[in-house]
Amino acid sequence: MAFWTYDGLKFGIKSVKFPKENDFYDGFISSIKIDEQKCLNRTKKTMNLKCRECQLACPADAINLNNIFDSKTLGKVINVNRCIFCGLCIDACNEVAGFGGMGAINYASDLNFDIRPQNYEVKKKIFKKSLFVKHIDTGSCGACESEINALNNPYYNMHRLGVFITPSPRFADVLLATGTFTERMTEVFFNVLDNIPKPRFIVLTGSCAIFGGVFENGTAKGIDLNLSPLLNENVIVLPHCPPNPFEILNILLLIKNGGLK
């Protein structure tokens, strides 16, 4: 314990320089990739699946090996919106599946994971010097909340970038939703949304908010974007289980600086 105390005092408090510099963890792991050329199913002689070990191991139904037979769907074996980053496919077939790096992230450039504005009305910078975020948990296990809370600590220090969490929806620009969409929280969710002034954004944060995550096979589900109150909203999908603080911060900076395309 004395060693860690001394090391911490010597190191001091350090805030990342992101987004000016990508000075976060070197080689940060944020995706799973499949080398389709090594897959046993990748053959011109047959269109039948010889091996489905990775697909059967996936608890989120994120892997579709049938995509390796079609040139149009090649490279889309893993649905990034459904992948919870558990690594079970790697345990099942480490010759083919493996972890991938995040790569460089900059709020002014495209992201390397799927981000889909449902209806992006204003394609310019609509927020001034600050962005206020209202967080609502509609049925989370707490993992996404842990990552969101980390943004307030001195390491990430999102306040230096003009991003703040607000308890009141009336002052919010963004509704950050986490967790499965439970019945008891449905009315609360839409009440909160109704009190956020426009223009506004909804960020579905994590696998549970998108499709129900690992709880999908039960009664849990994600937020249905086809519900009439959401059809004309600016909805952004942020996958992973949970998304790391840099991914969350990057999305918020994209909104704040008008970087969405």
C-alpha positions as CSV (number, residue, x, y, z in Angstrom):
1,M,0.0,0.0,0.0
2,A,2.9,2.4,0.9
3,F,4.4,1.8,-2.6
4,W,1.1,2.8,-4.4
5,T,0.7,5.8,-2.2
6,Y,4.3,7.0,-2.9
7,D,3.9,6.2,-6.7
8,G,0.6,8.2,-6.8
9,L,2.1,11.2,-5.0
10,K,5.1,11.2,-7.3
11,F,2.9,10.8,-10.4
12,G,0.5,13.5,-9.4
13,I,-3.0,14.2,-10.8
14,K,-3.0,13.8,-14.6
15,S,-5.8,14.7,-16.9
16,V,-5.7,13.3,-20.4
17,K,-5.1,15.7,-23.3
18,F,-7.8,14.1,-25.4
19,P,-9.1,15.1,-27.9
20,K,-6.1,17.3,-28.8
21,E,-3.9,14.3,-28.4
22,N,-4.7,10.6,-28.3
23,D,-2.7,10.1,-25.1
24,F,-4.9,7.4,-23.6
25,Y,-4.0,3.8,-23.1
26,D,-1.6,2.6,-25.7
27,G,-3.2,-0.2,-27.7
28,F,-6.6,0.1,-26.0
29,I,-8.8,-2.9,-26.8
30,S,-12.3,-2.0,-27.9
31,S,-13.4,-4.5,-30.5
32,I,-13.4,-8.2,-31.5
33,K,-12.3,-9.1,-35.1
34,I,-12.7,-12.3,-37.0
35,D,-10.1,-13.4,-39.6
36,E,-12.6,-14.8,-42.1
37,Q,-9.8,-16.2,-44.4
38,K,-8.8,-18.6,-41.6
39,C,-12.3,-19.8,-40.9
40,L,-13.0,-23.4,-41.7
41,N,-16.2,-22.4,-43.4
42,R,-14.4,-20.2,-45.9
43,T,-14.4,-22.5,-48.9
44,K,-15.7,-22.3,-52.5
45,K,-16.6,-26.0,-52.5
46,T,-19.5,-25.8,-50.1
47,M,-21.9,-23.2,-48.8
48,N,-22.6,-25.2,-45.6
49,L,-21.3,-24.3,-42.2
50,K,-18.7,-26.9,-41.1
51,C,-18.0,-25.1,-37.8
52,R,-20.2,-22.8,-35.7
53,E,-18.2,-22.8,-32.4
54,C,-17.8,-19.0,-32.2
55,Q,-21.4,-18.4,-33.2
56,L,-22.8,-20.8,-30.7
57,A,-20.6,-19.4,-27.9
58,C,-21.9,-15.8,-28.5
59,P,-24.5,-14.9,-25.8
60,A,-25.7,-11.8,-27.7
61,D,-26.3,-13.3,-31.2
62,A,-23.8,-10.9,-32.6
63,I,-22.1,-13.5,-34.9
64,N,-23.6,-14.6,-38.3
65,L,-21.2,-16.9,-40.1
66,N,-23.5,-17.1,-43.1
67,N,-22.1,-13.6,-44.1
68,I,-18.8,-15.1,-45.1
69,F,-20.4,-16.7,-48.2
70,D,-21.5,-13.5,-49.8
71,S,-19.0,-10.9,-51.0
72,K,-21.5,-8.1,-50.1
73,T,-21.7,-9.1,-46.5
74,L,-18.0,-10.2,-46.2
75,G,-16.5,-8.4,-43.2
76,K,-19.8,-8.2,-41.4
77,V,-19.7,-11.5,-39.5
78,I,-19.8,-9.5,-36.2
79,N,-22.7,-7.1,-35.6
80,V,-20.9,-4.4,-33.6
81,N,-24.2,-3.1,-32.2
82,R,-24.8,-6.4,-30.6
83,C,-21.3,-7.4,-29.5
84,I,-20.9,-7.2,-25.8
85,F,-17.1,-7.8,-25.9
86,C,-17.2,-10.8,-23.7
87,G,-14.5,-12.7,-25.6
88,L,-16.3,-16.1,-25.5
89,C,-15.9,-16.4,-29.3
90,I,-12.1,-16.1,-28.8
91,D,-12.1,-18.8,-26.2
92,A,-14.0,-21.0,-28.7
93,C,-11.8,-20.3,-31.7
94,N,-8.7,-18.3,-30.9
95,E,-7.2,-19.1,-34.3
96,V,-9.8,-17.0,-36.0
97,A,-11.3,-14.6,-33.5
98,G,-9.2,-12.0,-31.6
99,F,-9.2,-8.6,-29.9
100,G,-8.8,-5.5,-32.0
101,G,-7.5,-2.1,-31.1
102,M,-9.5,1.2,-30.9
103,G,-7.1,3.1,-33.1
104,A,-6.9,6.9,-33.2
105,I,-10.1,8.7,-32.2
106,N,-10.8,12.4,-32.9
107,Y,-14.1,14.1,-32.5
108,A,-13.7,15.8,-35.9
109,S,-13.3,12.5,-37.8
110,D,-15.4,9.4,-38.4
111,L,-15.6,6.8,-35.7
112,N,-14.5,3.2,-36.1
113,F,-17.6,1.8,-34.7
114,D,-21.2,2.0,-35.8
115,I,-22.9,5.4,-35.0
116,R,-26.3,6.1,-36.5
117,P,-28.2,9.3,-36.1
118,Q,-31.8,8.4,-36.4
119,N,-32.8,11.8,-37.7
120,Y,-30.1,14.4,-37.7
121,E,-32.0,17.6,-38.3
122,V,-29.3,20.2,-37.9
123,K,-25.9,19.4,-39.5
124,K,-23.9,22.2,-37.9
125,K,-22.7,23.3,-34.5
126,I,-25.9,24.0,-32.6
127,F,-24.5,24.1,-29.0
128,K,-22.3,26.9,-27.9
129,K,-19.6,26.5,-25.3
130,S,-21.1,23.8,-23.1
131,L,-23.2,20.6,-23.3
132,F,-25.5,19.5,-20.5
133,V,-26.3,15.8,-20.2
134,K,-29.2,14.2,-18.4
135,H,-28.5,10.5,-17.5
136,I,-31.4,8.1,-17.0
137,D,-31.1,4.4,-16.0
138,T,-34.0,2.4,-17.4
139,G,-32.8,-0.9,-16.0
140,S,-29.0,-1.2,-15.9
141,C,-26.6,-3.5,-14.1
142,G,-24.5,-0.6,-13.1
143,A,-21.6,-1.1,-15.5
144,C,-22.4,1.8,-17.8
145,E,-23.0,4.0,-14.8
146,S,-19.5,3.2,-13.6
147,E,-18.0,4.4,-16.9
148,I,-20.1,7.5,-17.0
149,N,-19.1,8.4,-13.4
150,A,-15.4,8.0,-14.4
151,L,-15.8,11.0,-16.7
152,N,-16.1,13.2,-13.6
153,N,-12.8,12.1,-12.1
154,P,-9.5,14.1,-12.6
155,Y,-8.2,11.6,-15.2
156,Y,-10.9,12.2,-17.8
157,N,-12.2,15.5,-16.4
158,M,-14.9,16.1,-19.0
159,H,-15.7,19.5,-17.4
160,R,-12.6,21.0,-19.0
161,L,-14.3,20.3,-22.3
162,G,-17.5,22.0,-21.4
163,V,-19.5,18.8,-20.8
164,F,-21.6,18.6,-17.6
165,I,-24.1,16.2,-16.0
166,T,-27.3,17.9,-15.0
167,P,-29.9,16.6,-12.6
168,S,-32.7,18.6,-14.4
169,P,-33.9,17.6,-17.8
170,R,-35.0,21.3,-18.4
171,F,-31.3,22.3,-18.7
172,A,-30.2,19.2,-20.7
173,D,-29.2,19.0,-24.3
174,V,-28.6,15.2,-24.3
175,L,-30.5,12.3,-22.8
176,L,-28.0,9.6,-22.0
177,A,-30.0,6.3,-21.6
178,T,-28.5,3.2,-20.1
179,G,-30.0,-0.2,-19.3
180,T,-32.8,-2.4,-20.6
181,F,-36.0,-0.6,-21.3
182,T,-38.2,-1.8,-18.4
183,E,-42.0,-1.3,-18.2
184,R,-41.8,0.6,-15.0
185,M,-39.3,3.1,-16.4
186,T,-41.1,3.7,-19.7
187,E,-43.3,6.5,-18.4
188,V,-40.4,8.0,-16.5
189,F,-38.2,7.9,-19.7
190,F,-40.7,9.8,-21.8
191,N,-41.5,12.3,-19.0
192,V,-37.9,13.1,-18.8
193,L,-37.6,13.4,-22.6
194,D,-40.6,15.7,-22.8
195,N,-38.9,18.1,-20.4
196,I,-35.7,18.4,-22.5
197,P,-35.9,21.4,-24.8
198,K,-35.2,21.0,-28.5
199,P,-32.8,20.6,-30.3
200,R,-31.8,17.5,-28.3
201,F,-30.1,14.2,-28.7
202,I,-30.8,10.7,-27.3
203,V,-27.7,8.5,-26.8
204,L,-28.5,4.8,-26.3
205,T,-25.5,3.8,-24.3
206,G,-24.4,0.2,-24.2
207,S,-25.8,-3.1,-25.4
208,C,-28.8,-3.3,-23.0
209,A,-30.2,0.0,-24.2
210,I,-29.8,-1.0,-27.8
211,F,-31.3,-4.5,-27.8
212,G,-31.4,-5.9,-24.3
213,G,-27.9,-7.1,-24.0
214,V,-27.3,-10.5,-22.3
215,F,-30.8,-10.2,-20.8
216,E,-32.5,-10.2,-24.2
217,N,-33.7,-13.8,-24.0
218,G,-35.8,-13.0,-21.0
219,T,-38.3,-10.2,-20.7
220,A,-35.6,-7.5,-21.3
221,K,-35.4,-5.5,-24.4
222,G,-33.8,-2.3,-25.8
223,I,-35.5,0.9,-26.6
224,D,-37.8,0.5,-29.6
225,L,-36.8,3.3,-32.1
226,N,-40.0,2.7,-34.0
227,L,-42.1,4.1,-31.1
228,S,-44.0,7.2,-32.3
229,P,-42.4,9.5,-29.8
230,L,-38.9,8.6,-31.0
231,L,-39.4,8.7,-34.8
232,N,-38.5,12.4,-35.1
233,E,-35.7,12.3,-32.5
234,N,-32.0,12.5,-33.0
235,V,-31.0,9.1,-31.7
236,I,-27.4,7.9,-31.6
237,V,-26.4,4.2,-30.9
238,L,-23.3,3.6,-28.8
239,P,-22.6,-0.1,-28.5
240,H,-20.4,-2.3,-26.3
241,C,-20.9,-3.7,-22.8
242,P,-20.1,-1.3,-21.4
243,P,-18.7,1.4,-23.7
244,N,-15.5,2.8,-22.2
245,P,-15.3,6.5,-21.0
246,F,-13.4,7.6,-24.1
247,E,-16.1,6.3,-26.4
248,I,-18.8,8.1,-24.4
249,L,-16.8,11.3,-24.2
250,N,-16.1,11.1,-27.9
251,I,-19.9,10.9,-28.7
252,L,-20.6,13.9,-26.5
253,L,-17.9,15.9,-28.2
254,L,-19.3,15.0,-31.6
255,I,-22.7,16.4,-30.6
256,K,-21.2,19.5,-28.9
257,N,-19.0,20.4,-31.8
258,G,-21.3,19.5,-34.7
259,G,-19.1,16.7,-35.9
260,L,-21.9,14.3,-36.9
261,K,-22.3,13.6,-40.6
